[in-house]
Amino acid sequence: MTEPVDEHFLQSLAHLGDRISVEIGTPSSTDIGSTAASAEDLVGLFDSQAGSRHLDFKARELGARGVGFYSIGSSGHESNAAVAAALRTSDPALLHYRSGAFYLQRASAVAGSTPLMDVLLGVVASADEPISAGRHKVFGNADLSVIPQTSTIASHLPRAVGLAFALERGAKLGVPAEWPADSVVVCSFGDASANHSTATGAINSALHCGFQGLPLPLLFVCEDNGIGISVRTPPSWIASTYRDRPGLRYFAADGADPVECLRVSREAADWVREHRAPAFLHLRTVRLMGHAGSDVESAYRSRTEITADHERDPLLATARALVSRGVLTPDEVLSRYEEVRAEVAALAEDALSRRKLGSAAEVMASVHADSPDAIAARTAETPPGRATTFGTAPEDEGPLTLAQSINRSLAEELGRDNRVLVFGEDVARKGGVYGVTRGLRKKFGGSRVFDTLLDEQSVLGTALGAGLAGLVPIPEIQYLAYLHNAADQLRGEASTLSFFSNGRYTNPMVVRIAGYGYQKGFGGHFHNDDSVAALRDLPGVVLASPSRPDDAAAMLRTCVAAAREDGRVCAFLEPIALYHTRDLHESGDDGWLARYPAPGEHHVAIGRARVYGDGRDLTLVSFGNGVAMSLRVAERLRHQGVRARVLDLRWLAPLPVEDLLRAAEATGNVLVADETRRSGGVSEPVVTALVDAGFTGRISRVTSEDSFIPLGAAAYHVLLDEDTIETAALKLIT
């Protein structure tokens, strides 16, 4: 079935010779008039646009046949090919899902590229697709500096800001990056996406950097077609919102004028490259053929409105420019257009014959790399210049608190590798709300330890970009409750990049998060939060939960090594209530202090638990604050003749299943003491893991309530306590 936009293009092309009175010439390499758009420019633009258009047609046809799986097309947005033409192939690009013409135009400048086949392999979900190996239809190619993005609305903008920031910061630190030092980062998105809080936050973050004089070479490209699926963008909304923003240079071009698009795109790209500051390119486009193949556009747009957009078809506009300037005849334009149609048709049949992902193991192979030996070796290395980093070696300071131990470990990693950055809200001058990062800025400088604006999406976006730029970011989220408004930066961006790039790109980072309950004197659910469900089920993301000071230092060391060696995303969940705790059983016993482990002394591998005691009657399984509570309960049980051992999980993802099962089988009775909520808490996967492994002993669990945590003493009505653990333990073994 022929698409109406295809019919309109062919009919209009047939009449171009009648409408345009020109002297037909041949393609020339010289500039035509004062347009600064050469014949080659326009021919190249048309070829990229025609290729993208025929890919859209074919994607819809394949979908109708049940052999294609993605039909969000680029039709009407092909003017973005001009943006690609204005940039270098080495400029990192994070693209909107309507960027087919951009992708083809960039590929045309790189010898050996096969962009038509690349896209078709993605449409049919072939394992031969060059960036995601068929896991998702994305525009991505490392040889083209196109970093694959998923379709989550605007979620890639914070990463783009972070990458532009990190390229400059990395160059300042002498850290080599994949892209040249004078690169421009380009990030495209739609007018509907521009209204998303993620987009407005990212643009604000870029302006915040620029206001402080920090270099940020980022070109925002808003492809404005006036509609988001069926929701209309008010006329002139994008222009009125961004045209006069202080600190944001604004450029605008009409996608129906290819010469103007080329000129303005070049001006914008050159301006950003020269000034190392953000700019906003407002590219007015149309959306042809609806949102996607399944979209019935006539349900919300009139026929007159739909057909009127056909006259603003950027492909037709480029054809008119070619004919009016004597570059090609209408017949020659038609010939090129139909040649691409035939090429796409042949390539599509070839793509359908290519292999598909054949097993769960093959699908999951790119979720994350795993190099435990390399991680262990790295953690055992004594950092060069360690004596300079520390006046007194931390292992010689005597017993430390949890906060002190994390502080020393951060200092050790900063001293070990100049790629490491520590940043977040209040981490630099103040040294953190709880003093955990105190002294690091003074020791390592503001380029490596710095404060961010108060926006968690921007904090994590900075980390996403820094990881891409070859750095090892350790961002801090001030409280666990603050993570939830930015969780998609971990879920939709950090955790998916390796998966959707077949391991070519990773997001190495260690996100420090202060969390859990039991904080005295400063409460409420924003500062005491026991919900970790949003973190537990992210494929490939490591969730560390230290409780003891020595474990915290060693586990942080492991997480940084995993980020450095394997590009892992690690969330490091720190129990606030234990930061400055000294005692375990009674006042003054210093039972919760521990000596700092020197490199090589105490390696904690990912997914390995810690056992306290060798009791044969009961296994108490816990983590975080629950470890200290369980140890105290175990001591009380001992006086009642019950011998209990305590298993500290230490890692909530991946769970230490082997250690868990071993400790469970040693006693035959397992009580999980879980300080998180009963629904969606940690005890659920722990119990499930035991059942799945065939454990036949007795299992029980105690948890906090399915409640937010209130202020003051009322908090202890809903939080797990030691009396509850003890009562449940005695009930289990009787």
C-alpha positions in Angstrom: 0.0 0.0 0.0 1.4 3.4 -1.0 1.6 6.0 1.7 -0.2 9.3 1.0 3.0 11.3 1.7 4.7 9.1 -0.9 2.0 9.8 -3.5 2.1 13.5 -2.8 5.9 13.6 -3.2 5.8 11.8 -6.6 2.9 14.0 -7.9 4.6 17.2 -6.8 7.9 16.1 -8.3 6.2 15.4 -11.6 5.0 19.1 -11.7 8.3 20.7 -10.5 9.5 21.3 -14.1 6.3 23.1 -14.9 6.4 25.3 -11.8 10.1 26.2 -11.8 11.6 28.0 -14.7 15.3 27.5 -14.5 18.3 26.7 -16.6 19.0 23.1 -15.9 22.6 22.5 -15.1 24.7 19.7 -13.7 25.9 19.2 -10.1 28.6 21.6 -9.1 30.9 21.7 -6.1 30.9 25.4 -5.9 28.6 27.4 -3.6 25.4 28.6 -5.3 24.9 32.3 -4.8 25.3 33.4 -1.2 23.6 30.5 0.3 26.8 28.6 1.3 25.0 25.5 0.4 26.8 23.7 -2.4 25.4 21.3 -4.9 27.1 18.4 -3.1 25.5 19.6 0.1 22.0 19.5 -1.3 22.4 16.2 -3.2 23.9 14.7 0.0 21.1 16.1 2.0 18.5 14.7 -0.4 20.0 11.2 -0.4 20.0 11.0 3.4 16.5 12.3 3.6 15.3 9.9 0.9 17.0 7.0 2.6 15.3 7.8 5.9 11.9 8.2 4.2 12.1 4.8 2.5 13.3 3.2 5.8 10.1 4.5 7.3 8.0 3.1 4.6 9.7 -0.3 4.8 9.4 -0.4 8.6 5.6 0.0 8.4 5.4 -2.6 5.7 7.5 -5.1 7.7 5.3 -4.4 10.8 2.2 -5.1 8.8 3.8 -8.4 7.7 4.5 -9.2 11.4 8.3 -9.4 10.8 9.2 -5.8 11.8 9.0 -4.5 15.4 9.5 -0.8 15.4 7.7 1.8 13.3 8.3 5.2 15.0 9.5 7.0 11.9 11.5 10.1 11.0 9.2 11.3 8.2 8.8 15.1 8.4 11.9 15.4 10.6 14.4 14.7 7.8 15.7 18.3 8.0 17.8 17.1 10.9 20.2 15.8 8.2 21.3 19.4 8.0 22.4 19.3 11.7 24.5 16.3 11.0 26.1 18.0 8.0 27.0 21.0 10.3 28.8 18.8 12.8 31.9 16.6 12.7 31.6 12.8 12.7 33.6 12.9 16.0 31.0 15.1 17.8 29.1 12.9 20.3 25.4 12.7 19.4 22.6 11.6 21.7 19.6 11.5 19.3 15.8 11.7 19.3 14.1 8.7 17.9 13.1 10.6 14.7 16.8 11.0 13.7 17.0 8.7 10.7 18.2 11.4 8.3 20.8 12.6 10.8 22.1 9.1 11.2 22.3 8.5 7.4 23.9 11.9 6.8 26.6 11.4 9.4 27.3 7.9 8.1 27.7 9.2 4.6 30.9 10.9 5.7 32.4 7.7 7.2 33.8 5.2 4.7 32.5 1.7 4.9 29.3 2.7 6.7 26.1 0.8 6.0 23.4 2.9 7.6 20.4 1.6 5.6 21.2 -2.0 6.6 22.0 -0.9 10.2 18.5 0.6 10.6 16.8 -2.3 8.9 18.6 -4.9 11.1 17.2 -2.9 14.1 13.7 -2.9 12.8 13.7 -6.7 12.4 15.5 -7.2 15.7 18.4 -9.1 14.2 21.4 -10.1 16.3 23.6 -8.7 13.5 22.5 -5.1 14.2 25.7 -3.3 14.9 25.1 -1.5 18.1 22.4 -3.2 20.2 22.6 -6.6 18.5 18.8 -6.6 18.0 17.9 -5.8 21.6 16.2 -2.5 20.6 15.8 -0.4 17.5 18.1 2.5 18.3 20.3 5.0 16.4 23.8 4.2 17.6 27.2 3.5 16.2 30.5 4.0 17.9 32.3 4.7 14.6 29.9 7.5 14.0 30.1 8.8 17.7 26.3 8.2 18.0 25.6 6.9 21.5 22.4 4.8 21.5 19.4 6.1 23.4 16.2 4.5 24.3 12.8 6.1 23.7 12.2 7.4 27.2 11.0 11.0 26.9 13.9 13.4 27.5 15.7 11.0 29.8 18.9 11.4 27.7 19.2 15.2 28.2 20.8 15.1 31.7 23.4 12.6 30.3 24.1 15.0 27.4 24.7 17.9 29.8 26.9 15.6 31.9 29.0 14.5 28.9 29.5 18.1 27.7 30.6 19.0 31.3 32.8 16.0 31.6 34.6 16.4 28.3 35.9 19.8 29.5 36.5 18.6 33.1 38.4 15.5 31.9 40.6 17.5 29.5 41.4 19.8 32.4 42.5 16.8 34.5 44.5 15.3 31.6 42.1 12.3 31.2 42.0 11.0 27.6 38.5 10.7 26.2 37.0 9.0 23.2 36.3 12.3 21.5 38.5 15.3 20.6 38.9 18.1 23.2 37.1 20.6 21.0 34.1 18.4 20.4 30.5 19.6 20.5 27.9 17.4 22.1 24.6 17.4 20.3 21.3 16.3 21.8 18.0 16.2 20.0 14.5 15.9 21.3 10.9 16.9 20.4 8.7 19.8 21.4 6.6 17.6 23.6 9.6 16.3 25.4 10.8 19.8 26.0 8.0 20.1 28.5 9.1 17.2 30.6 10.7 18.0 33.9 13.8 16.0 32.9 14.3 18.3 29.9 13.7 21.5 31.8 16.0 20.4 34.6 18.7 19.5 32.2 18.5 22.8 30.3 18.5 24.6 33.7 21.6 22.6 34.7 23.4 23.6 31.5 22.5 27.3 32.1 23.6 26.9 35.7 27.1 25.8 34.5 27.3 28.6 32.0 26.3 31.2 34.6 29.3 30.1 36.6 31.6 30.3 33.6 32.0 26.6 33.3 32.6 25.4 29.8 29.7 23.4 28.4 29.8 22.7 24.7 26.3 21.4 24.1 23.9 22.0 21.2 20.3 21.3 22.2 18.2 20.6 19.1 14.5 20.8 19.6 12.7 19.3 16.6 9.3 21.1 16.9 6.5 19.4 14.9 3.8 20.9 17.1 2.4 17.7 18.5 3.2 14.9 21.0 1.3 11.8 19.8 -2.1 13.6 19.9 -1.4 16.4 22.3 -0.7 19.7 20.6 2.0 22.1 21.6 0.7 25.7 21.7 1.9 27.7 18.7 5.1 29.6 19.3 5.5 27.9 22.8 9.0 26.7 22.2 10.2 30.0 20.7 8.6 32.1 23.5 10.1 29.8 26.1 13.7 29.5 24.8 14.3 32.5 22.5 15.2 34.9 25.2 16.7 32.7 27.9 19.8 34.4 29.4 22.8 32.3 28.8 21.3 30.2 26.1 22.1 31.3 22.5 19.0 30.7 20.4 19.0 29.7 16.7 15.9 28.9 14.6 15.4 27.3 11.2 12.5 26.1 9.1 12.8 22.5 8.1 11.0 23.3 4.9 14.0 25.4 3.8 17.0 23.1 3.4 19.4 26.0 2.6 18.4 27.9 5.7 18.7 24.7 7.8 22.2 24.1 6.6 23.2 27.7 7.2 21.7 28.0 10.7 22.9 24.6 11.8 26.4 25.5 10.8 26.1 28.8 12.7 24.9 27.1 15.8 27.5 24.3 15.7 30.3 26.8 15.1 29.1 29.1 17.9 29.1 26.3 20.4 32.5 25.0 19.3 34.0 28.5 19.6 32.3 29.7 22.8 32.1 26.3 24.7 28.7 27.3 25.9 25.2 25.8 25.4 23.0 26.8 22.5 19.4 26.0 21.5 18.6 25.2 17.9 14.8 25.4 17.3 14.2 23.3 14.2 10.6 23.7 13.0 9.4 20.4 11.5 6.3 18.5 10.6 5.2 15.0 11.6 4.2 12.9 8.6 2.4 9.5 8.8 1.5 9.9 12.5 3.4 9.0 15.6 4.0 5.4 14.8 2.6 2.6 12.7 -0.1 1.9 15.2 -1.2 5.5 15.5 -4.6 6.4 13.8 -3.8 10.0 13.2 -7.2 10.8 11.7 -8.8 10.2 15.2 -7.4 13.6 16.4 -6.4 15.5 13.2 -8.5 16.6 10.3 -7.7 15.4 6.8 -7.2 19.0 5.7 -4.6 19.5 8.5 -2.8 16.3 7.7 -2.6 17.0 3.9 -1.5 20.6 4.5 1.6 19.2 6.2 2.5 17.4 3.0 3.4 20.8 1.5 6.0 21.3 4.3 7.7 17.9 3.6 11.4 18.5 4.0 12.2 15.9 1.3 10.0 17.8 -1.2 11.7 21.1 -0.1 15.1 19.7 -0.9 14.0 18.4 -4.2 12.6 21.8 -5.1 15.9 23.4 -4.1 17.8 21.0 -6.3 15.7 21.6 -9.3 15.4 25.4 -8.9 19.1 25.7 -8.6 19.8 23.6 -11.7 21.5 20.9 -9.7 19.2 18.1 -10.8 16.3 17.7 -13.1 13.0 16.4 -11.8 13.6 13.1 -13.5 17.1 12.8 -11.9 15.6 13.5 -8.5 13.0 10.8 -9.2 15.6 8.4 -10.3 17.6 8.9 -7.1 14.5 8.5 -5.0 13.4 5.3 -6.6 16.9 3.9 -6.5 16.9 4.2 -2.8 13.5 2.6 -2.6 14.8 -0.4 -4.5 18.0 -0.6 -2.4 16.0 -0.5 0.8 13.7 -3.2 -0.4 16.6 -5.5 -1.3 18.3 -4.8 2.0 15.2 -5.5 3.9 14.9 -9.0 2.5 18.5 -9.6 3.4 17.9 -8.3 6.9 15.1 -10.7 7.4 17.4 -13.6 6.7 19.8 -12.6 9.4 20.0 -14.4 12.7 18.1 -13.4 15.8 19.1 -13.6 19.4 18.8 -17.2 20.3 18.7 -17.6 24.1 18.2 -15.8 27.4 22.0 -16.0 27.9 22.6 -14.3 24.6 20.1 -11.6 25.3 21.6 -11.0 28.8 25.2 -11.1 27.7 25.5 -7.4 27.5 23.8 -6.5 30.7 27.1 -6.2 32.4 30.7 -7.4 32.3 32.0 -9.5 35.3 35.8 -9.6 36.0 36.1 -10.7 39.7 39.8 -11.5 39.4 40.6 -8.1 37.9 38.5 -6.4 40.6 40.3 -8.3 43.4 43.7 -7.4 41.9 42.8 -3.8 41.7 41.6 -3.5 45.2 44.8 -5.2 46.4 47.0 -2.6 44.8 48.5 0.0 47.0 47.8 3.4 45.3 50.9 5.3 44.3 51.5 8.3 46.5 49.4 6.8 49.3 51.7 8.3 51.8 51.1 11.7 50.3 47.3 11.2 50.4 47.4 10.4 54.1 49.6 11.9 56.7 48.9 8.9 58.9 47.8 5.7 57.1 44.1 5.1 58.0 44.9 1.6 59.1 47.2 3.1 61.8 44.6 5.6 63.1 43.0 3.1 65.3 39.3 2.0 65.2 37.1 4.2 63.0 33.4 4.8 62.7 31.5 4.0 59.6 31.6 7.6 58.4 35.3 7.9 59.0 36.0 4.7 57.2 34.0 5.7 54.1 35.8 9.1 54.1 39.2 7.4 54.2 38.2 5.0 51.4 37.0 7.9 49.2 40.3 9.7 49.8 42.2 6.5 48.9 40.3 6.2 45.6 40.8 9.9 44.8 44.5 9.4 45.4 44.6 6.2 43.4 43.1 7.5 40.2 42.8 11.0 38.8 39.7 9.8 36.9 37.7 9.6 40.1 35.3 12.5 40.9 33.3 13.0 44.0 30.3 15.4 43.8 26.8 16.1 44.9 24.8 18.4 47.1 26.9 19.9 50.0 29.7 17.4 49.6 32.5 19.8 49.0 32.8 22.9 51.2 30.5 21.5 53.9 31.9 18.0 53.7 28.5 16.4 53.5 25.5 16.7 55.8 27.0 14.1 58.1 30.7 15.0 57.5 31.4 11.9 55.4 33.2 13.9 52.7 34.9 16.3 55.0 38.4 17.5 54.0 38.3 15.9 50.5 37.9 19.1 48.6 40.8 20.7 50.4 43.0 17.7 49.7 42.1 17.0 46.1 40.8 20.4 44.8 37.5 21.7 43.4 38.0 20.1 40.0 37.6 16.7 41.5 35.4 17.2 44.6 32.6 19.7 43.9 29.1 20.8 44.9 26.3 20.5 42.4 23.0 22.2 42.1 20.1 20.7 44.1 18.6 18.5 41.4 19.1 14.7 41.6 18.5 14.2 37.9 21.3 16.6 37.2 23.6 14.9 39.7 23.0 11.5 38.1 23.2 13.0 34.6 26.6 14.4 35.4 27.7 11.0 36.5 26.2 9.4 33.3 28.2 11.8 31.1 31.3 11.6 33.2 31.4 7.8 32.8 31.1 8.1 29.1 34.0 10.6 29.1 36.4 8.1 30.7 36.0 9.3 34.3 34.9 7.4 37.4 32.2 9.4 39.1 31.1 8.9 42.7 28.0 11.1 43.0 26.2 11.4 46.3 22.4 11.4 46.7 21.9 13.2 50.0 19.0 11.0 51.1 17.4 7.8 49.8 14.0 9.6 49.5 15.6 12.1 47.2 16.6 9.4 44.7 13.0 8.5 43.8 12.4 11.7 41.7 15.5 10.8 39.6 15.4 7.0 39.6 14.9 6.8 35.9 18.4 8.1 35.4 19.5 4.8 36.9 16.7 2.6 35.5 16.2 4.0 32.0 19.7 5.4 31.3 22.6 4.0 33.4 21.4 0.4 33.7 20.4 0.1 30.0 23.4 1.6 28.2 25.5 -1.5 28.1 22.5 -3.7 27.2 21.5 -1.5 24.3 25.0 -1.0 23.0 26.0 -4.7 23.3 28.6 -3.7 25.8 30.3 -1.0 23.6 29.3 1.8 26.0 29.1 1.6 29.8 28.2 3.9 32.7 30.8 3.4 35.4 29.7 5.0 38.6 29.3 4.5 42.3 26.2 6.3 43.6 26.5 6.9 47.3 23.1 7.2 49.0 22.5 7.9 52.6 19.4 6.0 53.7 17.4 3.7 56.0 15.6 4.6 59.2 16.5 5.0 62.9 18.0 8.4 62.6 17.5 10.2 65.9 16.8 13.9 66.3 16.2 14.5 62.6 13.4 12.4 61.2 10.5 12.3 59.0 10.1 10.2 55.9 12.4 12.3 53.7 15.3 11.8 56.0 14.4 8.3 57.2 13.5 6.2 54.2 13.5 2.4 54.1 12.2 1.8 50.5 14.8 0.2 48.3 12.4 -1.5 45.8 13.3 0.9 43.0 17.0 -0.2 43.2 16.7 -4.0 43.8 15.4 -5.1 40.4 17.6 -3.1 38.0 19.5 -5.6 35.8 23.2 -5.4 36.3 23.2 -2.7 38.9 25.1 -3.6 42.1 23.4 -2.7 45.3 25.9 -2.5 48.2 24.7 -2.2 51.8 27.5 -2.1 54.3 26.9 -2.0 58.0 30.4 -2.3 59.6 33.1 0.3 59.1 35.7 -2.2 57.8 33.2 -3.7 55.3 32.2 -0.2 54.1 35.8 0.7 53.2 36.4 -2.6 51.5 33.1 -2.6 49.7 33.5 0.9 48.4 36.9 -0.1 47.1 35.3 -3.1 45.3 32.6 -0.9 43.8 35.1 1.6 42.4 37.2 -1.2 41.0 34.0 -2.8 39.4 33.2 0.6 37.9 36.7 1.0 36.6 37.3 -2.5 35.3 33.8 -3.5 34.1 31.9 -0.3 33.7 29.5 -1.3 36.5 26.8 0.9 37.9 26.9 0.5 41.7 24.5 2.0 44.3 26.2 2.2 47.7 23.5 2.5 50.4 24.9 3.9 53.6 22.9 3.6 56.9 22.7 7.1 58.3 22.0 5.9 61.9 25.3 4.0 61.9 27.5 6.8 60.5 28.8 7.8 63.9 27.8 4.8 66.0 30.6 3.6 68.3 29.0 1.0 70.6 27.3 -2.3 70.1 26.1 -3.9 73.3 26.6 -1.2 75.9 27.8 2.3 76.2 31.6 2.7 75.9 32.3 -0.8 74.5 33.3 0.6 71.1 31.9 -2.5 69.6 30.9 -0.9 66.3 34.2 0.6 65.5 36.7 -1.2 63.3 40.2 -0.9 62.0 40.5 0.4 58.5 41.6 -2.4 56.1 44.8 -1.6 54.1 44.7 -2.5 50.4 45.0 -6.3 50.1 43.9 -7.0 53.7 40.2 -7.3 53.4 38.6 -7.8 50.0 34.9 -8.1 49.9 33.8 -9.6 46.5 30.5 -8.6 45.0 27.8 -11.0 46.2 29.6 -12.4 49.2 28.1 -12.2 52.7 29.7 -12.1 56.2 28.9 -14.5 59.0 29.2 -13.6 62.7 29.4 -16.6 65.1 28.9 -20.3 64.6 25.6 -21.0 66.3 23.8 -24.2 65.3 20.3 -23.4 66.4 19.3 -20.3 64.3 20.5 -18.2 61.5 19.6 -14.5 61.7 19.8 -12.9 58.2 20.0 -9.2 58.0 21.8 -6.1 56.6 22.3 -2.4 57.4 20.9 -1.4 60.8 19.5 -4.9 61.2 23.0 -6.4 61.6 23.7 -4.6 64.9 20.2 -5.3 66.1 20.6 -9.0 65.2 23.9 -9.2 67.0 22.4 -7.8 70.1 19.5 -10.2 69.9 21.9 -13.1 69.3 23.7 -12.2 72.5 20.4 -12.2 74.5 19.4 -15.5 72.9 22.7 -17.0 74.1 21.8 -16.3 77.6 18.5 -18.2 77.0 20.4 -21.2 75.7 19.8 -20.5 72.0 22.9 -20.4 69.8 22.5 -18.1 66.8 24.7 -17.0 64.0 24.2 -13.7 62.1 24.5 -13.4 58.4 25.1 -9.9 57.1 24.1 -10.0 53.4 26.2 -6.9 52.6 25.0 -7.0 48.9 21.3 -6.6 48.2 21.9 -7.2 44.4 23.3 -9.6 43.5 22.2 -11.4 46.6 24.8 -13.7 48.2 22.7 -16.8 47.5 25.5 -19.4 48.1 26.5 -17.9 51.4 22.9 -17.5 52.4 22.1 -21.1 51.7 25.2 -22.4 53.5 24.3 -20.4 56.6 20.7 -21.5 56.4 21.6 -25.2 56.1 24.0 -24.9 59.1 21.1 -24.4 61.4 17.9 -25.4 59.6 16.1 -22.3 61.0 16.2 -18.9 59.3 14.8 -15.7 60.5 15.2 -12.7 58.2 15.4 -9.4 60.1 14.5 -6.8 57.5 14.4 -3.2 58.3 12.7 -2.3 55.0 9.0 -2.6 54.3 7.1 -5.8 54.3 5.9 -5.3 50.8 8.7 -4.8 48.3 11.4 -5.2 50.9 14.6 -7.2 51.0 13.2 -10.2 52.9 11.0 -11.1 49.9 13.9 -12.1 47.6 15.8 -13.6 50.4 13.0 -16.0 51.3 12.4 -16.7 47.6 16.1 -17.5 47.1 16.0 -20.1 49.9 12.8 -21.7 48.5 14.2 -21.7 45.0 17.4 -23.4 46.2 15.4 -26.2 47.8 16.0 -25.2 51.4 13.7 -27.4 53.5 14.2 -25.9 56.9 12.0 -23.4 58.7 11.9 -19.8 57.4 10.3 -16.7 58.9 10.7 -13.0 58.5 10.1 -9.8 60.5 10.1 -6.4 58.8 9.2 -2.8 59.2 5.6 -1.8 58.5 4.2 -0.8 55.1 4.3 2.8 56.2 6.2 6.0 55.7 8.3 6.9 58.7 6.9 9.7 61.0 8.7 12.1 63.2 10.0 11.4 66.7 9.2 8.4 68.8 6.2 7.5 66.6 8.8 6.2 64.1 9.4 3.2 66.3 5.9 2.0 66.0 6.5 1.2 62.3 10.2 0.3 62.3 11.5 -3.1 63.0 12.9 -3.4 66.6 15.0 -5.9 68.6 12.1 -7.1 70.7 10.2 -8.1 67.6 13.3 -10.0 66.3 13.8 -11.8 69.6 10.1 -12.8 69.9 10.1 -14.1 66.3 13.3 -16.0 66.9 12.1 -17.8 70.0 8.8 -18.6 68.2 10.7 -20.1 65.2 12.8 -22.5 67.2 10.2 -23.7 69.6 
